[in-house]
Amino acid sequence: MLQFVCDTCSALKQEGDTWIVGIAAEAIGVTSARREVTLLPVWDRERSVHPLAVHFCSVECKDRYMERLFGREAVTDEIVVERTLPLGKVVDRRAPVLQEKVVTEVGRRQRRARKKSA
């Protein structure tokens, strides 16, 4: 049996309850981080089992979740990017992989002597 739990207050969804479902994603790049939540217009069981789905039992729980995700404190979070490569040029000096060639020898044909025109 599959149970749906509110992502804010941990309430269990009962049969016939009207809930809000959305898809939340976060992409952290080299220079920025992007968060987004797409709220679906109706409860859709197929989308509600998506790995990135978020579930809310009420509008208040949805608003609290959004405030935690997009509020002032979320904006001021610091993302530390550590550089693991040296600043200089990186040169790859690996030897090329030699491929084995199959050579089949064929008997040589002799050229015909050309007739010289007079």
N, C-alpha and C positions, 0 to 999 in steps of 0.2 A: 504494500500500500504506500502511496506517495502522499506526503503531507507538505503543505505549503506553510511557511513561517514568515511573519512580517519581518522585514529587514531592519526595522527600527525598534519595535517593542517585543518581538519574538512571540506574538500571539499566533495561534494556530487557525488556519482557515477551515471553517466548517462548510459542509454542503449547503449550497444556496446563499452563502455570504457574498456580498458584492465587494470585490477587492480591486486594487489598482495594480497593474503589472507594467513593467518597463524593461528596457535593455540598457545596462550601464556599461560603459567602456572607458578605459584610461590608456592613453598612448604617451609614453615618455620618450622623447627624442633627445638628441644631443643638446639642443639649445632651449627646448621648451617642453612643457607637459600639457596634455590636452585631456580634459574629462568631459564626458557627455552622457546624458541620460535621455533616452527616447521613451516617452510614455505612450502606451498603446491606448486607442480609444475604447476598447472593450477587453475584458478578460478573455484571453485565448489560451486554452490548455496547451496547444502545440508550442506556442512561444513561451509559455510560463515555465517549461522545463528546460529552456535554453540555458547553457552554462553561465551566461552573463545576465540572466533575468534577475530583476529585483521585484519584491512583492511588498505591498503596503495594505494594511487593513483599513486605513482611513486617510483622508486628505491631510490631517494633522501629522500623521506619521510620515507621509510623503514629504511634507514641508520641512519637518525636522531633519529628514535624511538629506534633502537638498541643501539645507542650511549648513549641515556638517560637511557636505561635499563641496559646495560653492561659496560658503560664507567667508567672512574676512579672515578667519583663522586659517582656512584652507588656502587662501591666496598667499598668505605670508609664509607658508611652509618653504623651507630651503631645500633645494635639490643640489647635492654635491656630485659633480662629475669628476672622476679621477682619470687622469691620462696615464695609460699604461705603456704607451709607445714613446720612444725618445723623440725629441722635437726635430732632430735631423732627418735626413733622407734615409729610408730603409731600402736596402738592396737585397734582393733574394738571390743567393748564389748557389742554389741547388743545381746539381748536374742534370742535364736533360735525360729523360728516360729513353733508352735505346730500344727501338722496336726491332724484333727479329724479322728479317726479310727472307722469303723463300725465293730462291733463284732456280729457274729451270733452264738448263743449257740446251740449246737447239743447234743442230749441225749448221755450219756456215754454208751459205750458197756462194758459188763462184759467179763473179760478174761476167757478163758477156763482153766480148771485145767489140767496140764500136767500129763501124766502118767509117773511114774518113772519106768525106766527099772531095772529089777532085776539082 
